[in-house]
């Protein structure tokens, strides 16, 4: 039985961009235009509707990135016991 390797954390948009193969590859993956992805890189966040497909592809490649790169909100981790 093999253990699943932890996902590599990619904290920045540039890291994600590089991991997914650049502007044209991301445009193909998301169904967006290359211009839209270039604009996203300039703005500093990807289109919200590209989050799920890009997250899935990153996981397939053994990586993860913060949802904030798509202007998404991640659920809070419950660390306390229920009262």
N, C-alpha and C positions, 0 to 999 in steps of 0.2 A: 504494500500500500504506500503510495507516494504522497508526500505533503504538497499542497498547492503553494507555489511561491507567492510571497507578498507582492502586491502591485507596486511598480515604480511610481513615485509621486512626481508629477510634473506641475510645479507651482505657477509657471508663467505661460502666457499666451504664446510666446516664442518657442517654449519647450514643446507645447502641444502641436504647434504649427510644424515644427521640425519632425516630430514623431509621426505625424500623419502624412508626411511627404510633401508639404508645401501647399501653396495656394490652389493650383490646378487640381491636385489630388483631393483636397478638402471640398472644392467646388463640385467635383464629380460625386463624392461620397454623400454630400448633403443636398444635391440637386440645385444648388445656388450658382450664380454666375461667379466667375473668377473676380470680377470687379467688386461684387458684394463681399467676398472673402477678403480681398485687399483692403476694402474700406473697414471691415471689422478689425483687421490687424492695426490699422491706423487709429481707430476709435479706442481700441484696447479691450474689446469684448466681442465674442461671436454672437450671431443671431440666436435668439432664444429658441426658435423652433428647430435649431440644429443640435440642440443639447443631447437628446436621446441617442440619435444615430452616431454622433461623435463620441459620446461616452461609451457606447457599446463597442465601437471600433477600438478605442483606447484600451478597454478591458481585454479585447481579443489580442491586442499587442502586448499585454502585460503591464499596462500603465493606468493611472488614474489622474484626474485633475480636479481642482476645486470648481464647484458649480458656479461660483461667482464669475468665472471667465465667460459665462453665458448669461450673466445677470439673473441667475437662479438662486433661490434660497434653499439651503440644506436644512433638514430637520435637526433640532437640537438633540444631542445625545443625553438620555436620562441617566444620570449617574447616582441619583439618590433613590432611596426606597420610598415606596408609596406610603403616604400618611394615612 
